Amino acid sequence: MQHPLGKLFAIGGAEDKGVDLEKGEIVRNNLNFFELGILRRIVEEAGGPDKRMEVITTASMIPYEVGENYLNAFGKIGCTNIGIMPIRNRADAMNTEYIERIRTCDAVMFSGGNQLRLSATFGGTELLQIALDRYHDEENFVVAGTSAGAMAMSNTMIYEGNATRAHLKGEVKITTGLGFMDDVIFDSHFEKRGRFGRLVQAIATNPQCLGIGLGEDTGMLITEGNKMEAIGSGLVIIIDGHDIRHNNIADIPEGNPISIENLKVHFCEKGNGYFLKERTFLPHAEISTIITNKAV
């Protein structure tokens, strides 16, 4: 199968998107954006500041405030060709104007909030299928997501799980995401919200997948659906369950602690790389400089 030609940005988030899912509170006083360096890289990979960017704020409970926040942030780096799509439901997602805008833009970005809103709103829609087709077929098409928007990028998606109880079987809930990538599970705000155990449980139940824990103001640029480059100021943690030996999660009752042997963990900072399919860590390589002779 041909690898995707487009570029994927999964970003750990830093702004509060309007709702704290673990506390059930709507928060409006902390819309500070992740650092502009990551936005600059997104714009650069899309082809420059004149390219058309569409921002989908569906995941947020305060879509218009978040949309304004994106307009301001992109404006600071000279990008004004930005559209906001405050899609609230599946009927909105079927709007022909929005579908045409996805068909013609150069990049699409999914804001943070509640990732279940993204999967429930866009799953099976023409709008999502167009974005998926363009990501697979068009060399410079960029798909980006921050926080919940990043978590929804994969086919397997965490949609719920309190970090303080994540070591107990059944406390981490998984469903199908938007499907831009297979065999990975993203988690966001990774260190700040203590989500290591949450991602470990997700990998224990899906050891075929690699866990990618994204720190705030940090992300992964993924090209060819395989080559990853860490960007931003923080840390990306990769959890590899392929070589797990003992794993009790299938045998214990709900609510009991999980037990896992031989889990592999990698810490990635800016400029580190990683090959997903080969599960190879690249300590001193940026993806743009990596040359491989692997057959496509």
Contacts in CASP RR format, 6 or more apart in sequence:
PFRMAT RR
TARGET T0000
AUTHOR 0000-0000-0000
METHOD contacts of the structure
MODEL  1
MQHPLGKLFAIGGAEDKGVDLEKGEIVRNNLNFFELGILRRIVEEAGGPD
KRMEVITTASMIPYEVGENYLNAFGKIGCTNIGIMPIRNRADAMNTEYIE
RIRTCDAVMFSGGNQLRLSATFGGTELLQIALDRYHDEENFVVAGTSAGA
MAMSNTMIYEGNATRAHLKGEVKITTGLGFMDDVIFDSHFEKRGRFGRLV
QAIATNPQCLGIGLGEDTGMLITEGNKMEAIGSGLVIIIDGHDIRHNNIA
DIPEGNPISIENLKVHFCEKGNGYFLKERTFLPHAEISTIITNKAV
2 136 0 8 1.000
2 296 0 8 1.000
3 224 0 8 1.000
3 225 0 8 1.000
3 226 0 8 1.000
3 296 0 8 1.000
4 135 0 8 1.000
4 136 0 8 1.000
4 180 0 8 1.000
4 224 0 8 1.000
4 225 0 8 1.000
5 135 0 8 1.000
5 136 0 8 1.000
5 137 0 8 1.000
5 138 0 8 1.000
5 139 0 8 1.000
5 141 0 8 1.000
5 224 0 8 1.000
6 134 0 8 1.000
6 135 0 8 1.000
6 136 0 8 1.000
6 138 0 8 1.000
6 139 0 8 1.000
6 140 0 8 1.000
6 141 0 8 1.000
6 142 0 8 1.000
6 143 0 8 1.000
6 223 0 8 1.000
7 45 0 8 1.000
7 46 0 8 1.000
7 140 0 8 1.000
7 141 0 8 1.000
7 142 0 8 1.000
7 143 0 8 1.000
7 221 0 8 1.000
7 222 0 8 1.000
7 223 0 8 1.000
8 135 0 8 1.000
8 142 0 8 1.000
8 143 0 8 1.000
8 144 0 8 1.000
8 153 0 8 1.000
8 180 0 8 1.000
8 181 0 8 1.000
8 221 0 8 1.000
8 222 0 8 1.000
8 223 0 8 1.000
8 225 0 8 1.000
9 38 0 8 1.000
9 41 0 8 1.000
9 42 0 8 1.000
9 45 0 8 1.000
9 109 0 8 1.000
9 142 0 8 1.000
9 143 0 8 1.000
9 144 0 8 1.000
9 145 0 8 1.000
9 219 0 8 1.000
9 220 0 8 1.000
9 221 0 8 1.000
9 222 0 8 1.000
9 231 0 8 1.000
10 144 0 8 1.000
10 145 0 8 1.000
10 150 0 8 1.000
10 153 0 8 1.000
10 186 0 8 1.000
10 212 0 8 1.000
10 214 0 8 1.000
10 219 0 8 1.000
10 220 0 8 1.000
10 222 0 8 1.000
11 34 0 8 1.000
11 38 0 8 1.000
11 144 0 8 1.000
11 145 0 8 1.000
11 146 0 8 1.000
11 147 0 8 1.000
11 150 0 8 1.000
11 188 0 8 1.000
11 214 0 8 1.000
11 218 0 8 1.000
11 219 0 8 1.000
12 34 0 8 1.000
12 146 0 8 1.000
12 147 0 8 1.000
12 150 0 8 1.000
12 188 0 8 1.000
12 189 0 8 1.000
12 190 0 8 1.000
12 213 0 8 1.000
12 214 0 8 1.000
12 215 0 8 1.000
12 216 0 8 1.000
12 217 0 8 1.000
12 218 0 8 1.000
12 219 0 8 1.000
13 34 0 8 1.000
13 112 0 8 1.000
13 146 0 8 1.000
13 147 0 8 1.000
13 150 0 8 1.000
13 188 0 8 1.000
13 189 0 8 1.000
13 214 0 8 1.000
13 215 0 8 1.000
13 216 0 8 1.000
13 217 0 8 1.000
14 32 0 8 1.000
14 33 0 8 1.000
14 34 0 8 1.000
14 35 0 8 1.000
14 216 0 8 1.000
14 217 0 8 1.000
15 30 0 8 1.000
15 31 0 8 1.000
15 32 0 8 1.000
15 33 0 8 1.000
15 34 0 8 1.000
15 66 0 8 1.000
15 69 0 8 1.000
15 146 0 8 1.000
15 147 0 8 1.000
16 27 0 8 1.000
16 29 0 8 1.000
16 30 0 8 1.000
16 31 0 8 1.000
16 32 0 8 1.000
17 59 0 8 1.000
17 60 0 8 1.000
17 61 0 8 1.000
17 62 0 8 1.000
17 66 0 8 1.000
17 111 0 8 1.000
17 112 0 8 1.000
17 113 0 8 1.000
17 147 0 8 1.000
17 148 0 8 1.000
18 26 0 8 1.000
18 27 0 8 1.000
18 28 0 8 1.000
18 31 0 8 1.000
18 60 0 8 1.000
18 61 0 8 1.000
18 62 0 8 1.000
18 65 0 8 1.000
18 66 0 8 1.000
18 113 0 8 1.000
19 25 0 8 1.000
19 26 0 8 1.000
19 27 0 8 1.000
19 60 0 8 1.000
19 61 0 8 1.000
19 62 0 8 1.000
19 113 0 8 1.000
19 114 0 8 1.000
20 26 0 8 1.000
20 27 0 8 1.000
21 113 0 8 1.000
21 114 0 8 1.000
21 160 0 8 1.000
22 161 0 8 1.000
22 162 0 8 1.000
22 163 0 8 1.000
22 193 0 8 1.000
26 61 0 8 1.000
26 62 0 8 1.000
28 62 0 8 1.000
28 65 0 8 1.000
31 65 0 8 1.000
31 66 0 8 1.000
31 69 0 8 1.000
33 39 0 8 1.000
33 69 0 8 1.000
33 70 0 8 1.000
33 73 0 8 1.000
34 146 0 8 1.000
34 216 0 8 1.000
34 217 0 8 1.000
35 217 0 8 1.000
35 232 0 8 1.000
35 233 0 8 1.000
36 73 0 8 1.000
36 76 0 8 1.000
36 77 0 8 1.000
37 77 0 8 1.000
37 232 0 8 1.000
38 217 0 8 1.000
38 219 0 8 1.000
38 231 0 8 1.000
38 232 0 8 1.000
39 73 0 8 1.000
39 74 0 8 1.000
39 77 0 8 1.000
39 79 0 8 1.000
40 77 0 8 1.000
41 221 0 8 1.000
41 231 0 8 1.000
42 107 0 8 1.000
42 109 0 8 1.000
42 142 0 8 1.000
42 144 0 8 1.000
43 49 0 8 1.000
43 51 0 8 1.000
43 53 0 8 1.000
43 74 0 8 1.000
43 77 0 8 1.000
43 79 0 8 1.000
43 107 0 8 1.000
45 140 0 8 1.000
45 142 0 8 1.000
45 221 0 8 1.000
46 53 0 8 1.000
46 106 0 8 1.000
46 107 0 8 1.000
46 140 0 8 1.000
46 142 0 8 1.000
47 106 0 8 1.000
47 140 0 8 1.000
48 79 0 8 1.000
49 77 0 8 1.000
49 78 0 8 1.000
49 79 0 8 1.000
49 80 0 8 1.000
49 81 0 8 1.000
50 81 0 8 1.000
51 81 0 8 1.000
51 106 0 8 1.000
51 107 0 8 1.000
52 81 0 8 1.000
52 82 0 8 1.000
52 83 0 8 1.000
52 104 0 8 1.000
52 105 0 8 1.000
52 106 0 8 1.000
52 107 0 8 1.000
53 74 0 8 1.000
53 79 0 8 1.000
53 81 0 8 1.000
53 82 0 8 1.000
53 83 0 8 1.000
53 105 0 8 1.000
53 106 0 8 1.000
53 107 0 8 1.000
53 108 0 8 1.000
53 109 0 8 1.000
54 82 0 8 1.000
54 83 0 8 1.000
54 84 0 8 1.000
54 85 0 8 1.000
54 101 0 8 1.000
54 102 0 8 1.000
54 105 0 8 1.000
54 107 0 8 1.000
54 108 0 8 1.000
54 109 0 8 1.000
55 67 0 8 1.000
55 70 0 8 1.000
55 82 0 8 1.000
55 83 0 8 1.000
55 84 0 8 1.000
55 85 0 8 1.000
55 108 0 8 1.000
55 109 0 8 1.000
55 111 0 8 1.000
56 85 0 8 1.000
56 87 0 8 1.000
56 108 0 8 1.000
56 109 0 8 1.000
56 110 0 8 1.000
56 111 0 8 1.000
57 63 0 8 1.000
57 64 0 8 1.000
57 66 0 8 1.000
57 67 0 8 1.000
57 70 0 8 1.000
57 84 0 8 1.000
57 85 0 8 1.000
57 86 0 8 1.000
57 87 0 8 1.000
57 111 0 8 1.000
58 85 0 8 1.000
58 86 0 8 1.000
58 87 0 8 1.000
58 88 0 8 1.000
58 93 0 8 1.000
58 110 0 8 1.000
58 111 0 8 1.000
58 117 0 8 1.000
58 118 0 8 1.000
58 121 0 8 1.000
58 122 0 8 1.000
59 110 0 8 1.000
59 111 0 8 1.000
59 112 0 8 1.000
59 113 0 8 1.000
59 114 0 8 1.000
59 115 0 8 1.000
59 117 0 8 1.000
59 118 0 8 1.000
59 147 0 8 1.000
59 148 0 8 1.000
59 149 0 8 1.000
59 152 0 8 1.000
60 66 0 8 1.000
60 111 0 8 1.000
60 112 0 8 1.000
60 113 0 8 1.000
60 114 0 8 1.000
61 113 0 8 1.000
61 114 0 8 1.000
63 84 0 8 1.000
63 86 0 8 1.000
63 88 0 8 1.000
63 111 0 8 1.000
64 84 0 8 1.000
64 86 0 8 1.000
66 111 0 8 1.000
66 112 0 8 1.000
67 84 0 8 1.000
67 86 0 8 1.000
67 111 0 8 1.000
70 82 0 8 1.000
70 84 0 8 1.000
70 109 0 8 1.000
70 111 0 8 1.000
71 82 0 8 1.000
71 83 0 8 1.000
71 84 0 8 1.000
74 80 0 8 1.000
74 82 0 8 1.000
75 82 0 8 1.000
83 101 0 8 1.000
85 98 0 8 1.000
85 101 0 8 1.000
87 93 0 8 1.000
87 95 0 8 1.000
87 98 0 8 1.000
87 121 0 8 1.000
88 121 0 8 1.000
89 121 0 8 1.000
90 120 0 8 1.000
90 121 0 8 1.000
90 125 0 8 1.000
92 98 0 8 1.000
92 121 0 8 1.000
93 121 0 8 1.000
93 122 0 8 1.000
93 125 0 8 1.000
93 127 0 8 1.000
93 128 0 8 1.000
94 125 0 8 1.000
94 126 0 8 1.000
94 127 0 8 1.000
98 127 0 8 1.000
99 126 0 8 1.000
99 127 0 8 1.000
99 130 0 8 1.000
102 108 0 8 1.000
102 127 0 8 1.000
102 130 0 8 1.000
102 131 0 8 1.000
102 134 0 8 1.000
103 130 0 8 1.000
103 134 0 8 1.000
106 140 0 8 1.000
106 141 0 8 1.000
106 142 0 8 1.000
107 141 0 8 1.000
107 142 0 8 1.000
107 143 0 8 1.000
107 144 0 8 1.000
108 131 0 8 1.000
108 142 0 8 1.000
108 143 0 8 1.000
108 144 0 8 1.000
109 143 0 8 1.000
109 144 0 8 1.000
109 145 0 8 1.000
109 146 0 8 1.000
110 118 0 8 1.000
110 143 0 8 1.000
110 144 0 8 1.000
110 145 0 8 1.000
110 146 0 8 1.000
110 148 0 8 1.000
110 149 0 8 1.000
110 150 0 8 1.000
110 152 0 8 1.000
110 153 0 8 1.000
110 178 0 8 1.000
111 145 0 8 1.000
111 146 0 8 1.000
111 147 0 8 1.000
111 148 0 8 1.000
111 149 0 8 1.000
112 145 0 8 1.000
112 146 0 8 1.000
112 147 0 8 1.000
112 148 0 8 1.000
112 149 0 8 1.000
113 147 0 8 1.000
113 148 0 8 1.000
113 149 0 8 1.000
114 148 0 8 1.000
115 148 0 8 1.000
115 149 0 8 1.000
115 151 0 8 1.000
115 152 0 8 1.000
115 157 0 8 1.000
115 158 0 8 1.000
115 159 0 8 1.000
115 177 0 8 1.000
116 159 0 8 1.000
116 160 0 8 1.000
116 175 0 8 1.000
117 148 0 8 1.000
118 148 0 8 1.000
118 149 0 8 1.000
118 152 0 8 1.000
118 177 0 8 1.000
118 178 0 8 1.000
119 152 0 8 1.000
119 157 0 8 1.000
119 159 0 8 1.000
119 175 0 8 1.000
119 176 0 8 1.000
119 177 0 8 1.000
119 178 0 8 1.000
122 128 0 8 1.000
122 178 0 8 1.000
123 177 0 8 1.000
123 178 0 8 1.000
128 178 0 8 1.000
131 143 0 8 1.000
132 178 0 8 1.000
132 179 0 8 1.000
132 180 0 8 1.000
134 141 0 8 1.000
135 141 0 8 1.000
135 143 0 8 1.000
135 180 0 8 1.000
143 153 0 8 1.000
143 180 0 8 1.000
145 152 0 8 1.000
145 153 0 8 1.000
146 188 0 8 1.000
147 188 0 8 1.000
147 189 0 8 1.000
148 188 0 8 1.000
150 186 0 8 1.000
150 188 0 8 1.000
150 214 0 8 1.000
150 219 0 8 1.000
151 157 0 8 1.000
151 158 0 8 1.000
151 186 0 8 1.000
151 187 0 8 1.000
151 188 0 8 1.000
152 177 0 8 1.000
152 178 0 8 1.000
153 177 0 8 1.000
153 178 0 8 1.000
153 179 0 8 1.000
153 180 0 8 1.000
153 181 0 8 1.000
153 186 0 8 1.000
154 177 0 8 1.000
154 178 0 8 1.000
154 179 0 8 1.000
154 180 0 8 1.000
154 181 0 8 1.000
154 182 0 8 1.000
154 184 0 8 1.000
154 185 0 8 1.000
154 186 0 8 1.000
154 209 0 8 1.000
155 176 0 8 1.000
155 177 0 8 1.000
155 179 0 8 1.000
155 181 0 8 1.000
155 182 0 8 1.000
155 183 0 8 1.000
156 174 0 8 1.000
156 176 0 8 1.000
156 177 0 8 1.000
156 184 0 8 1.000
156 185 0 8 1.000
156 202 0 8 1.000
156 206 0 8 1.000
156 209 0 8 1.000
157 174 0 8 1.000
157 175 0 8 1.000
157 176 0 8 1.000
157 177 0 8 1.000
157 178 0 8 1.000
157 185 0 8 1.000
157 186 0 8 1.000
158 172 0 8 1.000
158 173 0 8 1.000
158 174 0 8 1.000
158 185 0 8 1.000
158 186 0 8 1.000
158 187 0 8 1.000
158 198 0 8 1.000
158 199 0 8 1.000
158 202 0 8 1.000
159 173 0 8 1.000
159 174 0 8 1.000
159 175 0 8 1.000
160 172 0 8 1.000
160 173 0 8 1.000
161 171 0 8 1.000
161 172 0 8 1.000
161 173 0 8 1.000
161 198 0 8 1.000
162 171 0 8 1.000
163 193 0 8 1.000
163 194 0 8 1.000
163 195 0 8 1.000
163 197 0 8 1.000
163 198 0 8 1.000
165 171 0 8 1.000
166 172 0 8 1.000
166 195 0 8 1.000
166 197 0 8 1.000
166 198 0 8 1.000
166 200 0 8 1.000
166 201 0 8 1.000
167 197 0 8 1.000
167 200 0 8 1.000
167 201 0 8 1.000
167 257 0 8 1.000
167 258 0 8 1.000
168 254 0 8 1.000
168 255 0 8 1.000
168 256 0 8 1.000
168 257 0 8 1.000
168 258 0 8 1.000
169 201 0 8 1.000
169 249 0 8 1.000
169 252 0 8 1.000
169 253 0 8 1.000
169 254 0 8 1.000
169 255 0 8 1.000
169 256 0 8 1.000
169 257 0 8 1.000
169 258 0 8 1.000
170 201 0 8 1.000
170 254 0 8 1.000
170 255 0 8 1.000
171 201 0 8 1.000
171 255 0 8 1.000
172 198 0 8 1.000
172 201 0 8 1.000
172 202 0 8 1.000
172 205 0 8 1.000
174 185 0 8 1.000
174 202 0 8 1.000
174 205 0 8 1.000
174 206 0 8 1.000
181 222 0 8 1.000
181 225 0 8 1.000
183 208 0 8 1.000
183 209 0 8 1.000
183 210 0 8 1.000
183 276 0 8 1.000
184 209 0 8 1.000
184 210 0 8 1.000
184 211 0 8 1.000
184 212 0 8 1.000
184 276 0 8 1.000
185 199 0 8 1.000
185 202 0 8 1.000
185 203 0 8 1.000
185 206 0 8 1.000
185 209 0 8 1.000
185 210 0 8 1.000
185 211 0 8 1.000
185 212 0 8 1.000
186 211 0 8 1.000
186 212 0 8 1.000
186 213 0 8 1.000
186 214 0 8 1.000
187 195 0 8 1.000
187 198 0 8 1.000
187 199 0 8 1.000
187 202 0 8 1.000
187 211 0 8 1.000
187 212 0 8 1.000
187 213 0 8 1.000
187 214 0 8 1.000
188 195 0 8 1.000
188 213 0 8 1.000
188 214 0 8 1.000
188 215 0 8 1.000
189 195 0 8 1.000
189 214 0 8 1.000
189 215 0 8 1.000
189 216 0 8 1.000
190 196 0 8 1.000
190 199 0 8 1.000
190 213 0 8 1.000
190 214 0 8 1.000
190 215 0 8 1.000
190 235 0 8 1.000
190 236 0 8 1.000
190 237 0 8 1.000
191 215 0 8 1.000
191 216 0 8 1.000
191 235 0 8 1.000
191 237 0 8 1.000
192 215 0 8 1.000
192 216 0 8 1.000
195 213 0 8 1.000
196 237 0 8 1.000
199 211 0 8 1.000
199 213 0 8 1.000
199 237 0 8 1.000
199 239 0 8 1.000
200 239 0 8 1.000
200 258 0 8 1.000
200 260 0 8 1.000
200 263 0 8 1.000
201 249 0 8 1.000
201 258 0 8 1.000
202 209 0 8 1.000
202 211 0 8 1.000
203 209 0 8 1.000
203 210 0 8 1.000
203 211 0 8 1.000
203 239 0 8 1.000
203 240 0 8 1.000
203 241 0 8 1.000
203 263 0 8 1.000
204 241 0 8 1.000
204 244 0 8 1.000
204 247 0 8 1.000
204 249 0 8 1.000
204 258 0 8 1.000
204 260 0 8 1.000
205 249 0 8 1.000
207 241 0 8 1.000
207 242 0 8 1.000
207 244 0 8 1.000
207 247 0 8 1.000
208 242 0 8 1.000
210 238 0 8 1.000
210 239 0 8 1.000
210 240 0 8 1.000
210 241 0 8 1.000
210 276 0 8 1.000
210 279 0 8 1.000
211 238 0 8 1.000
211 239 0 8 1.000
211 240 0 8 1.000
212 220 0 8 1.000
212 228 0 8 1.000
212 236 0 8 1.000
212 237 0 8 1.000
212 238 0 8 1.000
212 239 0 8 1.000
213 236 0 8 1.000
213 237 0 8 1.000
213 238 0 8 1.000
213 239 0 8 1.000
214 220 0 8 1.000
214 236 0 8 1.000
215 234 0 8 1.000
215 235 0 8 1.000
215 236 0 8 1.000
215 237 0 8 1.000
216 234 0 8 1.000
217 232 0 8 1.000
217 233 0 8 1.000
217 234 0 8 1.000
218 230 0 8 1.000
218 231 0 8 1.000
218 232 0 8 1.000
218 233 0 8 1.000
218 234 0 8 1.000
218 235 0 8 1.000
218 236 0 8 1.000
218 270 0 8 1.000
219 230 0 8 1.000
219 231 0 8 1.000
219 232 0 8 1.000
219 236 0 8 1.000
220 228 0 8 1.000
220 229 0 8 1.000
220 230 0 8 1.000
220 231 0 8 1.000
220 236 0 8 1.000
220 268 0 8 1.000
221 228 0 8 1.000
221 229 0 8 1.000
221 231 0 8 1.000
221 287 0 8 1.000
222 228 0 8 1.000
222 229 0 8 1.000
222 276 0 8 1.000
223 229 0 8 1.000
223 287 0 8 1.000
225 276 0 8 1.000
226 275 0 8 1.000
226 276 0 8 1.000
226 277 0 8 1.000
227 273 0 8 1.000
227 274 0 8 1.000
227 275 0 8 1.000
227 276 0 8 1.000
227 287 0 8 1.000
227 290 0 8 1.000
228 268 0 8 1.000
228 273 0 8 1.000
228 274 0 8 1.000
228 275 0 8 1.000
228 276 0 8 1.000
228 287 0 8 1.000
229 271 0 8 1.000
229 272 0 8 1.000
229 273 0 8 1.000
229 286 0 8 1.000
229 287 0 8 1.000
229 288 0 8 1.000
230 236 0 8 1.000
230 268 0 8 1.000
230 269 0 8 1.000
230 270 0 8 1.000
230 271 0 8 1.000
230 272 0 8 1.000
230 273 0 8 1.000
230 274 0 8 1.000
231 270 0 8 1.000
231 271 0 8 1.000
232 270 0 8 1.000
233 270 0 8 1.000
234 269 0 8 1.000
234 270 0 8 1.000
235 267 0 8 1.000
235 268 0 8 1.000
235 269 0 8 1.000
236 267 0 8 1.000
236 268 0 8 1.000
236 269 0 8 1.000
236 272 0 8 1.000
237 265 0 8 1.000
237 266 0 8 1.000
237 267 0 8 1.000
237 268 0 8 1.000
238 265 0 8 1.000
238 266 0 8 1.000
238 268 0 8 1.000
238 274 0 8 1.000
238 281 0 8 1.000
239 263 0 8 1.000
239 264 0 8 1.000
239 265 0 8 1.000
240 263 0 8 1.000
240 264 0 8 1.000
240 265 0 8 1.000
240 266 0 8 1.000
240 279 0 8 1.000
241 263 0 8 1.000
241 264 0 8 1.000
242 264 0 8 1.000
242 279 0 8 1.000
243 262 0 8 1.000
243 264 0 8 1.000
244 260 0 8 1.000
244 261 0 8 1.000
244 262 0 8 1.000
244 263 0 8 1.000
245 261 0 8 1.000
245 262 0 8 1.000
246 259 0 8 1.000
246 260 0 8 1.000
246 261 0 8 1.000
246 262 0 8 1.000
247 258 0 8 1.000
247 259 0 8 1.000
247 260 0 8 1.000
247 261 0 8 1.000
248 258 0 8 1.000
248 259 0 8 1.000
248 260 0 8 1.000
249 258 0 8 1.000
249 260 0 8 1.000
252 258 0 8 1.000
266 274 0 8 1.000
266 281 0 8 1.000
268 274 0 8 1.000
268 281 0 8 1.000
271 284 0 8 1.000
271 285 0 8 1.000
271 286 0 8 1.000
272 281 0 8 1.000
272 282 0 8 1.000
272 283 0 8 1.000
272 284 0 8 1.000
272 285 0 8 1.000
273 281 0 8 1.000
273 282 0 8 1.000
273 283 0 8 1.000
273 285 0 8 1.000
273 286 0 8 1.000
273 287 0 8 1.000
273 290 0 8 1.000
274 280 0 8 1.000
274 281 0 8 1.000
274 282 0 8 1.000
275 282 0 8 1.000
282 290 0 8 1.000
END
